[in-house]
Amino acid sequence: MYKNMEVYNLLLILLCLASCYVAPRITELRYRHGVGNQYMQIGSNAVSYTEGSSLELRVDVDSSPHAYVVLLRNQTTLAVGVPVSTGIYDINLNNLQCNHTDRYDVRATRFVTRNRSPANASIMQFGLQVSCTPRRYNSTNNIIKVTGEMGQLVVLKVTVIANPKPMTIWSDGVSALVILQNSDCTYTIRGLIRITTQSDFQMYYLNITNTLPNVLTVRFQVGPAVAPRITELRYRDGVDNQYMHIGSNAVRYTEGSSLELRVDVDSSPLADVTLLRNQTTLADGVFVSTGKYDINLDNLQCNHTGRYDVRAANFVTRNKSPANASIMQFGLQVSFFFVGAPRRYNSTNNIIKVTGEKGQLVVLNVTVIANPMPMAQWSDEVRGLGVVQNNANMYTITGLVRITTQSDFQMYYLNVTNTLPEVLTVLFQINSEVTPRITELRYLDGVGNQYMQIGSNEVRYTEGSSLELRVDVVSSPLADVTLLRNQTTLAVGIPVSTGKYDINLDNLQCKHTGRYDVRAANFVTRNKSTANASRMQFGLQVSCAPRRYNSSNNIIKVTGEKGQFVLLKVTVIANPKPLTLWSDGVRALDVVQNNTNMYTARGLFRIPKKGITHKCNLFVTNTLPNVLTVNFEINSEDDNLIIVLAVCFPVAFGMVIFGLVVVLNSKRESQRQQEQEHEYATIDDDMQSHHELQTQNGNECIEINRPKDQSDANLNQNTQGNITSLERQNRVTTHGQRNNGDEDGNGYIEINRHRGKTDAKLGQNIQGDTTNPELQSIATIHGRRNNGDDDDSEYIKIIPHRGGATQNDDNNKQTYLEPTGDETTRTNSSAMT
């Protein structure tokens, strides 16, 4: 009765609140005027501001509760109103630009307007005009060069940003054309002029203004276009430091010096001058005075010897196919004239290593730069094959020798000289090829800091440490040692001494557990199909304490209803396999292994009460000392909240309210029954993991008869020190009849077992004795557990007191198991689940 009164009072309050809801309405829209610093009402005219200032709006809204006020442009929110007092909101838009000129919406909404289609938001529109002085569009350069042919009419044009529309004043001789408006604030201004001079540029002015005081002045340099022509090409002589005319002979420089050119060009407009070799640009000309350009090419080398082009081009040559760029060619000779011996090409290392098989003839060669042509002198065992000239100053010297030893290096010398006194000596180290072979693989033990040999057992490390390997390899030439997993290279060995390599893999994680390969390869294995790289495998185990998978939050919230079974689960990363310990009241299920190091711990909990938060703990550990504690917070749902919400919205529908409440409660009850049936099936599946059901050779069935109108019973018995667990109460509630004082109806469980005795040991009700709830639960509910008994079948029936429930305050009322067959002893089942 009291509960009904509370619901009734709450409904009255909600009805009163609903009647107070008022859809928002904008009553006035004002803007702050910059002159008097006062808020002025916005009328039909647009609000005007200058560029760089701020738009400040004040919006008066009639709404209950408070409204949500926004400024929009083309359905895009630009700013949100800030409440300054009851029904008054301020909106600011800073740093106004010319492109902000447009129509805007101020919209006020509330909960009612956002959730009901008949209720529309209150909207008020206004126009905004942002004034700005003229400026060039996308440019700060106000000088424009224009060229054309003699007597041609050319168009002078410039694009500007301005608001309001700009006005123009041209210099004398320019015919003004119509101003084109590209967008709201962008304009193209055009004028027409005829080129009257052959070579000199003439200057024309354009003044642009609008209602604002500033004036934009654009200058046009107008002249005839003349195809460029190179009139003279000179180079700076390093001796006299004078520019000398380039004739038919090649220009000569010494290696390391700089080429300096002076180019005279007749062109209008200015030409682009470039230095090219084989159509590739090497340097650009720098304008030094009218018609004069300088080109520099620094640090000349012998390979710079060749033919070069100097090309001049401008607007005319790039846009007219009959007009070609002006080109002048010259030759460049870079000589190796400084005092010094020939040197290796692209290398300062004069030691060359060569490998091959025993008895094989191998070719020894080296490329050198020299001028004049070098001469070669080999060791006695080497047969010289001559000197080949690759280009002007590059030569390749070749010799032939036979390998006579198996593994030791042999040394051969090559002396290179020319007319200069110094000699270049190249040393060749020759060795026979040996396929690499890993002789030993060791790992660094973190305890004794010693390298230990890797045997058949796996190498074990803890998470966060580093794997350090020492690999001994016999190879010629030196081998490339790599660490691989699934054919993917993870680390490369670093040679520390002859035949010894170190491999490091830092910051080991649980996921690194697996099989690994150490591979050694060299020239022989990579170039001969019959030679295989040397491999050695080992296993790696990385131990890690349990932690949550993809989460650092150890608090998990679960919601359910009173009497409902909820599944508590969490996924963890651990190696080795974790052990779990649940707090009291939670039925532990099997830990499921998802992959190598990922596990899901599960438990079942039945919500005993509603309206409070139940807390359960899960402790997860393994062989490592750290313990992971996961806290579960289980909240029970309240059905009254659903009833109240159902009544809150359809206030205006009159008599439909009662019908809606009844339908929602009926739907909720049906949903609850479906969820319970699904939970019962889920719990049965989990319980079947604790025993084997004999379904192939025998018949075993469970018949559950429950009256539909019976409520839950608290089956917790506490008889003279004998304790019954919550877990077994849940199973009895799930699989049998639950009586709480009802007068009629018998709930029972019938288990027809295959022939053979049960090995369930049901605890005796003896003072001070404690029953084994787990064993009783599995034996009583799930049927046969054969433990070697081969006698006849037995029939177990649970018969509660007719018309009454098993109570926890009366030690005289008990429920009995009545076995048939060989088992004739009546067993107290007060702890039966």
C-alpha positions in Angstrom: 0.0 0.0 0.0 2.8 2.4 0.9 4.7 1.6 -2.3 1.5 2.4 -4.3 1.2 5.8 -2.5 4.8 6.6 -3.2 4.4 5.9 -6.9 1.2 7.9 -7.0 2.9 10.9 -5.3 5.8 10.7 -7.7 3.5 10.6 -10.7 1.8 13.8 -9.4 5.1 15.6 -9.1 6.2 14.6 -12.6 2.8 15.7 -14.0 3.2 19.1 -12.4 6.8 19.4 -13.8 5.7 18.4 -17.3 3.0 21.1 -17.3 5.7 23.7 -16.5 7.8 22.9 -19.6 7.8 25.9 -22.1 9.3 25.7 -25.5 12.0 28.4 -25.9 11.2 31.6 -27.7 13.6 34.4 -28.7 12.0 37.6 -27.7 14.8 40.1 -28.7 18.1 40.0 -30.6 20.6 42.9 -30.1 24.2 43.7 -31.1 26.8 45.9 -29.4 27.4 49.1 -31.4 31.1 50.0 -31.5 30.4 53.8 -31.4 28.3 54.1 -28.3 29.2 50.7 -26.8 25.5 50.1 -26.4 23.4 47.1 -27.4 21.2 48.0 -30.4 18.2 46.1 -31.7 18.7 44.2 -34.9 16.2 45.1 -37.5 15.8 44.3 -41.2 19.1 46.0 -42.1 22.4 44.1 -41.9 24.7 44.6 -39.0 27.9 46.4 -40.1 31.4 45.8 -38.7 34.9 46.6 -39.9 37.5 43.8 -40.6 39.3 42.7 -37.5 36.6 43.7 -35.0 34.3 41.3 -33.0 30.6 40.6 -33.3 28.9 40.8 -29.9 25.2 39.6 -29.7 22.8 39.7 -26.7 19.9 37.2 -27.0 16.7 37.4 -24.8 15.0 34.0 -24.6 11.8 33.0 -22.8 12.3 29.3 -21.9 11.8 26.8 -19.0 14.2 25.2 -18.2 17.2 27.1 -19.6 17.6 27.1 -23.4 20.6 26.1 -25.5 21.5 29.1 -27.8 23.9 28.8 -30.8 25.0 31.0 -33.7 24.9 29.2 -37.1 25.9 29.9 -40.7 24.7 27.5 -43.4 23.6 25.0 -40.6 27.1 25.1 -39.1 27.5 26.1 -35.5 30.0 29.0 -35.1 29.6 29.9 -31.5 27.5 28.9 -28.4 25.6 31.4 -26.2 26.8 32.0 -22.7 24.1 32.6 -20.1 24.7 35.9 -18.2 21.4 36.1 -16.3 18.0 34.5 -16.4 16.8 34.4 -20.0 19.8 36.4 -21.4 22.7 34.9 -23.4 25.8 36.5 -25.0 27.4 35.3 -28.3 30.8 36.5 -29.5 32.5 36.0 -32.9 36.1 37.4 -32.9 38.4 38.7 -35.6 35.8 39.3 -38.3 37.0 39.0 -41.9 35.6 40.2 -45.2 34.4 36.6 -46.1 32.2 36.6 -42.9 29.7 38.7 -44.8 26.5 36.6 -45.0 23.2 35.6 -43.4 23.3 34.1 -39.9 20.8 32.2 -37.7 20.5 32.5 -33.9 18.7 29.3 -32.6 17.4 28.5 -29.1 16.5 24.9 -28.3 15.6 22.9 -25.2 15.0 19.2 -24.2 11.4 19.4 -25.5 12.4 20.8 -28.9 15.2 18.3 -29.4 13.1 15.2 -28.7 9.6 16.1 -30.1 9.0 16.6 -33.7 6.0 19.0 -33.3 8.1 21.3 -31.2 10.3 23.5 -33.3 13.4 25.5 -32.1 13.1 29.3 -32.0 15.2 30.9 -34.8 15.9 34.5 -35.6 17.9 35.6 -38.6 20.1 38.6 -39.3 22.6 39.8 -42.0 26.2 40.7 -41.3 28.4 43.1 -43.4 32.1 43.2 -42.7 33.9 46.1 -44.4 37.5 45.9 -45.5 39.9 48.2 -47.4 41.1 46.9 -50.8 44.1 44.5 -50.9 45.6 42.1 -53.5 44.2 38.6 -53.4 46.8 36.1 -52.3 49.7 38.5 -52.8 51.5 41.3 -51.1 53.5 42.4 -54.2 51.9 45.5 -55.8 54.2 45.6 -58.8 53.0 43.6 -61.9 55.1 43.2 -65.1 53.3 42.9 -68.4 54.9 42.3 -71.8 53.7 42.0 -75.4 54.6 42.7 -79.0 55.0 46.1 -80.4 51.6 47.8 -81.2 49.7 45.0 -79.3 46.8 45.8 -77.0 47.5 44.1 -73.6 45.1 43.7 -70.7 46.2 45.0 -67.3 44.4 43.1 -64.5 44.5 42.5 -60.8 42.3 40.6 -58.3 41.5 42.3 -55.0 39.5 41.7 -51.9 37.2 44.6 -50.8 33.9 45.4 -49.1 32.0 47.4 -50.2 32.7 47.2 -53.9 35.9 49.0 -54.9 36.3 52.1 -57.1 39.3 52.5 -59.5 41.3 55.4 -61.0 43.8 54.5 -63.9 46.8 56.4 -65.3 46.3 58.4 -68.5 46.3 56.1 -71.6 44.7 53.1 -69.9 41.1 52.3 -70.8 39.2 51.1 -67.8 37.1 47.9 -68.3 34.1 46.7 -66.3 35.0 45.4 -62.7 34.1 41.7 -62.4 32.8 40.4 -59.0 34.1 36.9 -58.5 32.5 36.3 -55.0 31.0 38.4 -52.2 34.3 40.2 -51.5 36.6 39.3 -54.4 36.8 41.5 -57.6 38.9 41.5 -60.8 39.8 45.0 -62.0 40.9 45.3 -65.7 42.3 47.9 -68.0 43.5 48.1 -71.6 46.8 49.6 -73.0 48.7 49.6 -76.3 52.5 48.9 -76.3 54.1 51.8 -78.1 57.8 51.3 -77.3 60.3 48.7 -78.6 62.5 48.1 -75.6 61.8 50.5 -72.7 59.2 49.6 -70.1 56.6 52.2 -69.2 54.9 52.5 -65.8 51.1 52.8 -65.3 49.3 53.2 -62.0 46.0 51.9 -60.6 44.5 53.4 -57.5 41.8 51.3 -55.7 39.6 52.6 -52.9 36.1 52.2 -51.4 34.2 53.9 -48.6 37.1 53.2 -46.2 39.9 55.7 -46.1 42.9 53.5 -47.2 44.0 53.4 -50.9 45.6 50.4 -52.7 48.1 51.5 -55.5 49.1 48.9 -58.0 51.9 49.6 -60.5 52.1 47.9 -64.0 55.4 47.7 -65.9 54.5 47.4 -69.5 57.0 46.8 -72.4 57.4 44.8 -75.6 58.4 41.1 -75.5 61.7 40.3 -77.2 63.0 36.8 -77.6 66.3 36.5 -75.7 69.6 36.4 -77.5 73.0 35.5 -76.0 75.4 38.0 -77.3 78.6 36.9 -75.5 79.8 34.0 -73.2 83.0 34.4 -71.1 84.8 32.5 -68.4 87.0 33.8 -65.5 90.7 32.9 -66.1 92.2 31.6 -62.8 95.6 33.1 -63.7 94.7 36.7 -64.5 91.3 36.7 -62.8 89.8 38.2 -65.9 86.8 37.2 -68.0 88.0 35.6 -71.2 86.0 35.0 -74.4 85.1 31.3 -75.0 86.0 30.2 -78.5 86.1 26.9 -80.2 88.6 25.4 -77.7 87.6 23.8 -74.5 87.8 25.7 -71.2 90.5 24.1 -69.0 90.4 24.0 -65.2 92.2 21.9 -62.6 90.3 19.5 -60.3 88.8 21.3 -57.2 88.6 24.7 -58.8 85.3 26.5 -59.8 83.8 27.3 -63.2 82.7 31.0 -63.3 80.8 32.2 -66.4 79.5 35.7 -67.4 76.6 35.7 -69.9 75.4 38.7 -71.8 71.8 38.5 -72.9 69.5 40.8 -74.9 65.9 40.1 -73.7 62.6 41.6 -72.8 61.2 40.7 -70.3 64.2 39.4 -68.3 65.4 36.0 -69.4 66.0 32.8 -67.3 69.6 31.7 -67.9 70.6 28.1 -67.1 73.7 25.9 -67.4 72.9 22.4 -68.7 74.6 19.1 -69.5 72.8 16.4 -71.4 69.5 18.3 -70.9 70.0 18.4 -67.1 70.1 21.7 -65.3 73.3 22.1 -63.2 73.1 25.8 -62.2 71.0 28.9 -62.7 72.2 32.3 -63.8 72.2 35.1 -61.3 71.1 38.6 -62.5 73.9 41.1 -61.8 73.0 44.1 -64.0 70.9 44.8 -67.1 71.5 42.0 -69.6 74.3 40.4 -67.5 74.1 37.0 -65.7 76.7 35.0 -63.7 76.8 31.2 -63.5 79.0 29.3 -61.0 79.9 25.5 -60.8 82.0 24.8 -57.7 84.4 21.9 -56.9 85.1 20.6 -60.4 86.1 17.0 -60.7 87.6 15.0 -63.5 84.2 13.5 -64.4 82.9 17.1 -65.1 84.9 17.0 -68.4 82.4 17.2 -71.3 80.2 19.5 -73.4 77.8 22.1 -71.8 74.9 24.3 -72.9 74.1 27.8 -71.7 70.4 28.6 -72.5 68.4 31.8 -72.2 64.6 31.8 -72.3 61.7 34.2 -71.5 58.0 34.6 -71.9 58.2 34.7 -75.7 60.3 31.5 -76.1 58.1 29.6 -73.6 54.8 30.5 -75.2 55.5 30.6 -78.9 56.6 27.5 -80.8 58.5 29.3 -83.6 60.7 31.2 -81.1 63.4 28.9 -79.7 65.5 29.7 -76.6 69.0 31.1 -77.3 71.7 28.4 -76.7 75.5 28.7 -76.7 77.7 25.6 -76.3 81.2 25.2 -74.9 83.6 22.4 -73.9 85.0 21.9 -70.4 88.3 20.0 -69.6 89.0 19.3 -66.0 92.6 18.0 -65.6 94.3 16.2 -62.7 97.2 18.6 -62.7 97.8 19.0 -59.0 100.8 17.2 -57.4 99.7 13.8 -56.1 99.3 10.2 -57.0 96.3 8.5 -58.8 93.5 7.7 -56.4 90.6 5.2 -56.1 87.3 6.2 -57.7 84.7 6.9 -55.0 86.7 5.4 -52.2 89.5 6.2 -49.8 90.0 2.6 -48.7 93.0 0.9 -50.5 92.3 -2.6 -49.2 90.1 -4.9 -51.3 88.9 -8.3 -50.1 88.2 -11.1 -52.6 86.9 -14.6 -52.0 86.5 -17.7 -54.1 86.9 -21.5 -54.1 90.3 -23.2 -53.8 91.9 -23.6 -57.2 89.7 -21.1 -58.8 90.9 -18.2 -61.0 89.6 -14.9 -59.6 89.7 -11.4 -61.1 91.3 -8.5 -59.2 90.2 -5.1 -60.4 90.2 -1.5 -59.2 88.9 1.8 -60.7 91.1 4.9 -60.4 91.1 8.5 -61.4 94.2 9.8 -63.0 95.6 12.3 -65.5 97.6 11.5 -67.5 96.9 7.8 -68.0 98.2 5.5 -65.2 100.6 2.5 -65.3 100.1 -0.7 -63.2 102.6 -3.0 -61.5 101.3 -6.2 -59.9 102.8 -8.8 -57.5 104.6 -11.7 -59.1 101.7 -14.2 -58.8 99.2 -11.9 -60.5 98.9 -11.8 -64.3 98.0 -8.2 -65.4 95.2 -7.8 -67.9 95.9 -4.2 -68.8 94.4 -0.8 -68.1 91.0 0.2 -69.6 90.0 3.8 -70.0 86.3 4.4 -69.0 86.2 8.1 -69.8 88.5 11.1 -69.9 90.1 10.5 -66.5 88.7 7.2 -65.2 90.5 3.9 -65.7 90.0 0.3 -64.6 93.0 -1.9 -63.9 92.5 -5.7 -64.0 94.6 -8.7 -62.9 94.1 -12.5 -62.6 95.3 -14.9 -59.8 94.5 -18.5 -58.7 93.5 -19.3 -55.1 95.9 -21.9 -53.6 94.9 -22.0 -49.9 91.8 -23.3 -48.1 91.1 -20.6 -45.6 94.1 -18.4 -44.9 94.3 -14.9 -46.5 96.9 -14.2 -49.1 98.1 -10.7 -49.9 98.7 -9.3 -53.4 99.9 -5.8 -54.3 99.1 -3.3 -57.1 101.2 -0.2 -57.5 99.6 2.5 -59.7 101.5 5.6 -60.9 101.8 8.0 -63.8 104.2 10.8 -64.7 103.8 12.2 -61.2 106.2 10.9 -58.6 103.8 9.5 -56.0 102.5 5.9 -56.2 99.0 4.5 -55.3 99.3 1.1 -53.6 96.2 -1.2 -53.5 96.3 -4.3 -51.3 94.1 -7.4 -52.3 93.3 -9.9 -49.5 92.2 -13.3 -51.1 90.6 -16.1 -49.2 88.8 -19.3 -50.2 85.1 -19.5 -49.5 83.7 -21.4 -46.5 80.0 -22.0 -45.9 79.1 -20.5 -42.5 78.4 -22.9 -39.6 77.1 -22.1 -36.2 79.2 -24.0 -33.7 77.6 -22.8 -30.4 74.6 -20.8 -29.3 74.6 -19.3 -25.8 72.4 -16.9 -23.8 73.3 -14.5 -20.9 72.0 -15.8 -17.6 70.6 -12.9 -15.6 71.5 -14.5 -12.3 75.1 -15.3 -12.7 75.7 -12.9 -15.6 77.3 -15.8 -17.5 76.7 -17.1 -21.0 75.0 -20.5 -20.7 74.7 -23.0 -23.5 71.2 -23.4 -25.0 70.1 -27.0 -24.9 66.7 -28.7 -25.5 65.0 -26.7 -22.7 63.6 -23.3 -23.4 65.3 -20.1 -22.4 63.3 -18.4 -19.7 63.2 -14.6 -19.1 60.8 -12.3 -17.2 58.8 -9.6 -18.9 60.8 -6.4 -19.4 64.2 -8.0 -19.4 66.5 -8.4 -22.5 67.5 -11.5 -24.4 71.2 -11.5 -25.0 72.7 -14.2 -27.3 76.3 -15.1 -28.1 76.7 -16.9 -31.5 79.9 -18.7 -32.5 80.2 -19.0 -36.3 82.9 -20.4 -38.6 82.7 -18.6 -41.9 84.7 -17.1 -44.8 84.0 -14.4 -45.7 82.4 -13.0 -42.5 78.8 -14.1 -42.1 75.6 -12.1 -41.6 74.0 -13.4 -38.4 70.2 -12.7 -37.8 67.6 -13.6 -35.3 64.2 -14.6 -36.9 60.8 -15.6 -35.9 58.3 -17.0 -38.4 60.8 -16.0 -41.2 60.8 -12.4 -40.0 64.1 -10.8 -39.0 63.9 -9.3 -35.5 67.6 -8.4 -34.8 71.0 -8.5 -36.5 74.1 -9.9 -35.0 77.0 -7.6 -34.2 80.5 -9.0 -34.6 82.5 -8.6 -31.3 85.5 -10.6 -32.3 86.6 -13.2 -34.9 83.7 -15.7 -35.3 81.7 -14.3 -32.4 78.4 -12.3 -32.8 76.1 -10.7 -30.2 72.3 -10.5 -30.7 70.1 -8.4 -28.4 66.3 -8.3 -28.1 65.2 -5.7 -25.6 62.1 -5.2 -23.5 60.7 -8.8 -23.8 57.0 -9.2 -23.5 54.6 -12.1 -23.0 53.9 -12.2 -26.7 57.5 -12.9 -27.5 57.1 -16.5 -26.2 57.7 -18.9 -29.1 60.3 -20.6 -31.3 63.2 -18.6 -32.8 65.8 -19.2 -35.5 69.4 -18.0 -35.5 70.7 -17.9 -39.1 74.2 -17.4 -40.4 74.7 -16.6 -44.2 77.5 -15.2 -46.4 78.4 -14.8 -50.0 78.5 -18.6 -50.6 75.0 -19.3 -49.3 73.5 -16.3 -51.1 75.0 -17.1 -54.5 75.0 -20.9 -54.6 71.8 -22.9 -54.6 73.5 -26.0 -53.2 74.8 -24.1 -50.1 72.3 -23.6 -47.3 72.5 -21.0 -44.5 73.4 -22.5 -41.1 70.5 -22.5 -38.7 70.0 -23.2 -35.0 66.6 -23.1 -33.2 65.7 -22.5 -29.6 62.5 -21.8 -27.6 61.9 -18.7 -25.5 59.5 -18.4 -22.6 58.7 -14.9 -21.3 57.0 -15.0 -17.9 54.7 -12.2 -16.9 52.4 -11.6 -13.9 48.7 -11.5 -14.7 47.3 -8.2 -15.9 44.1 -7.1 -17.7 44.0 -7.4 -21.4 43.8 -3.9 -23.1 42.9 -2.2 -19.9 44.4 -0.8 -16.7 41.1 -0.4 -14.9 40.6 -3.2 -12.4 37.0 -2.2 -11.5 34.2 -3.9 -13.6 30.6 -2.9 -13.2 27.8 -5.4 -13.8 24.0 -4.8 -13.7 21.2 -7.4 -13.2 18.0 -8.1 -11.4 17.2 -9.6 -8.0 17.5 -13.4 -8.2 19.3 -13.3 -11.6 22.5 -15.1 -12.3 25.1 -12.8 -13.7 28.3 -13.9 -15.4 31.5 -12.2 -14.0 34.4 -12.5 -16.4 37.7 -10.7 -17.2 40.4 -11.4 -19.8 44.0 -11.4 -18.6 47.5 -11.8 -20.0 49.7 -14.1 -18.1 52.4 -16.7 -18.5 52.4 -19.3 -17.1 48.7 -20.1 -16.8 47.0 -18.1 -14.1 45.3 -19.4 -11.0 42.1 -17.7 -9.8 40.4 -17.3 -6.4 37.0 -15.7 -6.1 35.5 -14.1 -3.0 32.6 -15.8 -1.2 29.3 -16.0 -3.0 30.8 -16.5 -6.5 30.7 -19.8 -8.2 34.1 -20.3 -10.0 34.0 -21.5 -13.6 36.8 -22.9 -15.7 39.5 -20.5 -16.9 39.3 -20.4 -20.7 42.5 -20.1 -22.7 42.0 -17.8 -25.7 45.5 -18.1 -27.1 49.0 -18.6 -26.0 49.1 -16.0 -23.2 45.5 -14.8 -23.0 42.9 -16.3 -20.6 39.4 -15.5 -19.5 38.5 -16.0 -15.9 34.7 -16.6 -15.2 32.4 -16.8 -12.2 28.7 -16.9 -11.5 27.0 -14.7 -9.0 23.3 -14.5 -8.0 22.0 -11.1 -7.0 20.3 -11.6 -3.6 18.8 -8.1 -3.1 17.9 -5.2 -5.2 18.7 -1.5 -4.7 22.2 -2.1 -3.3 25.6 -2.6 -4.8 27.2 -6.0 -4.3 31.0 -6.2 -4.4 33.0 -9.3 -5.4 36.7 -9.8 -5.7 38.8 -12.0 -8.0 42.5 -12.7 -7.2 44.6 -13.8 -10.2 48.2 -15.1 -9.8 50.7 -17.5 -11.2 54.2 -18.5 -10.3 55.3 -14.9 -10.2 54.8 -13.0 -6.9 52.5 -10.3 -8.1 48.7 -10.7 -7.6 46.1 -9.1 -9.9 42.9 -8.0 -8.0 39.8 -7.4 -10.0 36.8 -5.8 -8.3 33.3 -6.4 -9.6 30.5 -4.0 -8.6 27.1 -5.6 -9.2 24.1 -3.3 -9.3 20.5 -4.6 -9.2 17.9 -2.9 -11.4 14.7 -1.2 -10.0 11.6 -1.8 -12.0 9.8 1.3 -10.5 12.1 3.6 -12.5 10.8 2.1 -15.7 7.2 2.6 -14.6 7.9 6.3 -13.8 9.6 7.0 -17.0 6.8 5.4 -18.9 4.3 7.8 -17.3 6.5 11.0 -17.7 6.1 11.5 -21.4 2.5 10.9 -22.6 1.0 13.4 -20.2 -1.6 14.6 -22.7 -3.0 11.2 -23.6 -5.4 10.9 -20.7 -6.7 7.4 -20.0 -4.0 5.9 -22.2 -1.5 6.3 -19.2 -2.8 3.3 -17.2 -2.8 1.1 -20.3 0.8 2.0 -21.1 2.0 1.2 -17.6 0.4 -2.2 -17.6 1.8 -3.1 -21.1 5.4 -2.0 -20.0 5.2 -4.1 -16.9 3.9 -7.1 -18.7 6.6 -6.7 -21.3 9.2 -6.3 -18.6 8.0 -9.5 -16.8 8.1 -11.4 -20.1 11.6 -10.2 -20.9 12.7 -11.2 -17.4 11.3 -14.7 -17.8 13.1 -15.1 -21.1 16.4 -13.9 -19.6 16.0 -16.3 -16.7 15.4 -19.2 -19.0 18.5 -18.2 -21.0 20.5 -18.0 -17.7 19.4 -21.4 -16.6 20.6 -22.9 -19.9 23.9 -21.1 -19.6 24.5 -22.2 -16.0 23.7 -25.8 -17.0 26.4 -25.6 -19.7 28.9 -24.4 -17.2 28.1 -27.1 -14.7 28.5 -29.8 -17.2 32.3 -29.0 -17.4 32.7 -30.6 -14.0 31.7 -34.1 -14.9 31.0 -36.4 -17.9 27.5 -37.0 -19.0 27.0 -40.6 -20.1 24.6 -40.1 -23.0 25.8 -42.6 -25.5 25.3 -46.0 -23.8 22.8 -45.1 -21.1 19.8 -43.0 -20.4 19.9 -40.1 -18.0 17.4 -37.3 -17.8 16.4 -34.5 -15.5 12.8 -33.6 -15.1 12.0 -30.2 -13.6 8.4 -29.5 -12.6 7.7 -26.0 -11.2 4.4 -24.3 -10.5 4.3 -21.0 -12.3 3.0 -19.0 -9.3 5.7 -20.0 -6.8 8.3 -17.5 -5.6 11.9 -17.9 -4.7 12.8 -19.5 -1.4 15.8 -19.0 0.7 17.1 -22.5 1.1 20.0 -21.5 3.3 20.1 -24.0 6.2 22.1 -23.5 9.3 21.5 -26.6 11.4 23.8 -27.1 14.4 27.0 -25.8 12.8 26.3 -27.4 9.4 26.9 -24.7 6.7 25.2 -24.7 3.2 26.9 -22.6 0.6 25.2 -19.9 -1.5 26.3 -21.8 -4.6 24.2 -24.8 -3.8 21.2 -22.7 -3.0 21.4 -21.2 -6.4 21.5 -24.6 -8.1 18.4 -25.8 -6.1 16.7 -22.6 -7.1 17.6 -23.1 -10.7 16.9 -26.8 -11.2 14.1 -27.5 -8.8 11.0 -26.1 -7.1 11.4 -23.0 -4.9 8.7 -22.8 -2.2 8.3 -19.9 0.2 5.2 -20.9 2.1 2.9 -21.8 -0.8 0.4 -24.3 0.1 0.2 -26.4 -3.0 2.4 -27.9 -5.6 5.4 -30.2 -5.4 8.7 -29.4 -7.0 11.0 -32.3 -7.5 14.0 -33.5 -9.5 14.1 -36.9 -10.9 17.4 -38.3 -12.1 17.3 -41.7 -13.8 20.8 -42.9 -13.9 22.5 -45.6 -15.8 23.3 -48.7 -13.8 26.1 -48.1 -11.4 26.5 -46.4 -8.0 27.3 -42.8 -7.5 30.5 -41.8 -5.8 29.0 -38.6 -4.3 29.7 -38.4 -0.6 26.9 -36.4 0.9 27.9 -34.7 4.2 26.3 -35.9 7.4 24.4 -33.5 9.6 26.5 -33.9 12.7 27.2 -31.2 15.1 30.4 -29.3 14.2 30.6 -31.1 10.9 30.7 -29.1 7.6 29.2 -30.5 4.4 31.1 -30.5 1.1 28.8 -28.3 -1.0 30.6 -28.7 -4.3 30.5 -32.5 -4.2 26.9 -32.6 -3.1 25.8 -30.2 -5.8 27.4 -32.1 -8.7 26.4 -35.5 -7.4 22.8 -34.6 -6.7 21.9 -32.4 -9.7 24.1 -33.6 -12.6 23.5 -37.3 -12.3 25.9 -40.2 -12.5 29.6 -40.0 -11.6 30.9 -43.5 -12.0 33.9 -44.2 -9.8 34.2 -47.9 -10.3 30.8 -49.0 -8.9 29.1 -51.5 -11.1 25.9 -52.1 -9.3 22.3 -51.4 -10.2 20.9 -48.0 -11.0 19.6 -45.7 -8.4 16.7 -43.2 -8.2 17.1 -40.0 -6.3 14.1 -37.9 -5.5 14.0 -34.5 -3.7 10.7 -34.1 -1.9 10.1 -30.9 -0.1 7.4 -30.6 2.6 4.0 -30.4 0.9 2.5 -27.0 1.2 5.5 -25.4 2.9 9.1 -24.3 2.2 12.4 -25.4 3.6 13.0 -22.8 6.3 16.2 -21.5 7.8 14.7 -20.8 11.2 13.4 -24.3 12.0 15.9 -27.0 12.5 13.3 -29.7 12.6 12.1 -29.3 9.0 14.5 -31.0 6.7 14.7 -32.3 3.1 15.8 -35.9 2.6 17.3 -37.7 -0.3 15.7 -41.1 -0.9 18.1 -43.3 -2.9 16.8 -46.6 -4.3 18.7 -49.8 -5.2 21.8 -50.6 -3.0 21.8 -47.3 -1.3 19.3 -47.6 1.5 20.7 -45.1 4.0 18.7 -41.9 4.4 21.0 -39.0 4.2 20.4 -35.5 5.6 20.3 -33.0 2.7 20.0 -29.8 4.4 23.0 -28.5 2.5 21.6 -30.0 -0.8 21.6 -27.6 -3.7 
